[in-house]
Amino acid sequence: MKELDNHGTEIIALKDFTFVKDNYFVSMPKDSTRKLSEGDFLDLLLEKKLVVRTNEAPPPPPEPEPEPEVVEEDPLVVALEGLIEEGNPENFKKDGTPKAAVVNKLAGRAVTTEERESAWQIALNK
């Protein structure tokens, strides 16, 4: 038995296969390419849907879209946004920043000055 020459029409294997006919054979792993001469042997491979011509091959599937990055909002920022929406002047100092006691109550803990100021800037800029 002899393997068919690698010349002629370029084809792509749709699955792993070995095909034998009239003392000739061809063996190809899935998605591999090679060339075969036009004729009965190639026609049989095409008919049995073992291969397709490269110009008939479907395009590769598109790359999957990257998963959107889920960013969890800081609960302190969310609480401060609520203060802004509420707009109760009793919750704010004369300079317009939230009172520490109000922020601590909303957070359910003692919030550091740095934390409070950082969260406040984020809440203001949303």
C-alpha positions, 0 to 999 in steps of 0.5 A: 500500500502506498500513501498518496503524494502531498500535492494538488488541492489543499484540504483540511481534515475534519476529524482524525482518520485513515482512509484506504482505497485501491492500495492507496491510503491517507491518514490525517489528524483533525485540523491538519492540512495537506495536498491531494490530487484532484480525482476519485480519491479526493472526491470520496474524502469530500463525500464522506465529510472527512475533509474540506478544501481549505477555501471551503473551510469554515473560519475558526471560531472567534476568540471568546470575549473576556469576562468583564471584571467585576468590581465590588463597590466599597460599602463605605463609598456606597453609604456616603453616596447615600448621604449625598443623595439624602442631603440632610445638612445635619450629617455634614460639617460646615466644610461640607464633609460628612461628620465622623460620627455619622460615617461611623454609624453608617459603617457600623465601626470606627472609620479612620480619618484617612479611610473616610476622606478617601471614600468621600472623594470617591463618592463625590467623583461618581 
